Amino acid sequence: QKEIDLKDALSIIKTQNRLQEQRLRISRDLHDNIGSQLTFIISSVDNLKYISKDANKKLKDKLSNISSFTSETIHQLRDTIWAMNKSEITVEDLHTRALSFVEKAKKATQNIDFEVNQKIKKEITLSSLKGMNIFRVIQESINNSIKYAEASKISVLISEEDNKLAVIIKDNGIGFDIKTVDLGNGLSNMEKRISEIDGRVGIISEVNKGTTIRIICKL
């Protein structure tokens, strides 16, 4: 029986190793092929902007939009590669990634104070899917606050409540009336991502009192 158990354990380890090798290979392909192609597109668009410097404003704006969209796609690709390279993501990894995203947001905005805190002392690991989905919702929440809330402060808090992971994204912006505003695909995407990882997401907002997005999921 011990020999059978040992063989089963070795088989599981081999399978895990093969999966990790596949993840690494796919992430390398994404980085080397798609990443370089997207970089080439940005370079080509920037060259077109230079060549067409006497063109009308509409064309220039279109080229700028293509360049910005491609740059954002590269950032999202890097985030995906980050998650794929790990079989598990620690809460500290998530905190670090959120800080990195906020640093980029600071450069793209003015007059907004950002704050990211992590209050979990023990080491907690999440699956790569769970870590990635939570990070994407943090990203989308911050982007929405920047675009629509007219906020002067945006904060992110990662903590533990009753053996569950709690992430709160809060702004002090103009807020909205949840009963009258169509939240559209934004909330739907958030709910889908969090339901995939057996969690819940809720939004609390009042006019002129800001918006709070709360994520709760099992550890």
C-alpha positions, 0 to 999 in steps of 0.5 A: 500500500505504501508503494502504491501511495508513493507511486500516486504521489510521484505521478501527481508531482510529475503532472504538476511539473508538466503543467508548470512547464506548459505555463512557462512555455505559453507565457514565454510565447506570449511575451516573445511573440505577441509582446514584440508584435504589439511593441512593433505596432506602437512603433509603427503608429508613432512613426505614422504620427511623425510622418503625418504631422501635417495631417488633420486633427482627426487622424492624429487623434485616431493614431494616438488612440491606437497607440494608447490602446496597444500600450494598455494591451501590453500592460494587460498581457504582462499582468496575465504572464505574471499570473501564469508564471505562478501556480500560487499567488501570495497576498503579498504578491497581490499587494505588490502588483496593486502598488505597481498599478497605482504607481502607473495611475499616479503618472497618468492622473493629477490631483488624486491621492492614492493609498494601498494598504495590506493588513494581513500578517500571516502568509496566505496563498491564492490560486493564480486564477483567484489572484488574477481575478481579484487584481483585475477587479481592483484595476477596473475599480480604480480606473472607474474612479479615475474616469467618472468619480472626480475623486481626490482620494482613492484607497485600496485595503486588503485584509482578512475577515472571518477567515475570508479575504476582504478587498475594499476599493474606496473613493471620495468622489461624486458617487451615484444613486445605485437605483437610477444608474445603469452600471452596465458591463462594468459591474457584470464583469466584476461579478463574473470574475469574483463568482468564478472564485467563489466570492461576492462583490458589492457596491455602496454609493451615494451622491456626493459621498463617494463609492465603495466596492467590496470583494469577499472570497474564501481563503 
